[in-house]
Amino acid sequence: MMALFAIFLATGGAAATPSLADTPDLPVWRWPLDGPRAVVAPYRAPAHDYGAGHRGVDLRAPRETVVRAPADGVVAFRGTVVDRPLLTIEHDGGFVSTFEPLLSPLKPGDAVSAGEEIGTVNAGGHAPEGTLHVGVRLDGDYINPMLLFDAVPRAILLPCCRPL
């Protein structure tokens, strides 16, 4: 039962993006950190575009941890937004990934390959100290990043009852 609950949380719980259910061919991305995987705060989809939610996942990553590109792409933005440094990468298929707080030497227009170092975790922003926030948009809409990462179990509906 705990394994099912863990899969439920890893895929964003009940708030998983419905439009992705019809997309069997999602790309498989590389986990952006080396070492053990730990999700500190899962994705929580908002009820509507401007509603409360958590439009990404927070991963345990101490300050100065190396962050790697999850997939091939091109840097679209590097800078400070409000109080945190971030980096945004555009990927094929309408996917855009964002990492914060991240210090990076890269600049807009730089090409990156999956697994390439893109920067290091810093401090700042809404995420707790010692975490990296990873957000992903598909064609402008936020989705659960955990749907793309390799070796993350996908939720599977199993029959539960015999017909009456």
Secondary structure, 3 states (H helix, E strand, C coil): CHHHHHHHHHCCHHHCCHHHHHCCCCCCECCCECCCCCEEECCECCCCCCCCCECCEEEECCCCCEEECCCCEEEEEEEEECCEEEEEEECHHHEEEEEECEECCCCCCCEECCCCEEEEECCCCCCCCCEEEEEEEECCEEECHHHCECCCCCCCCCCCCCCC
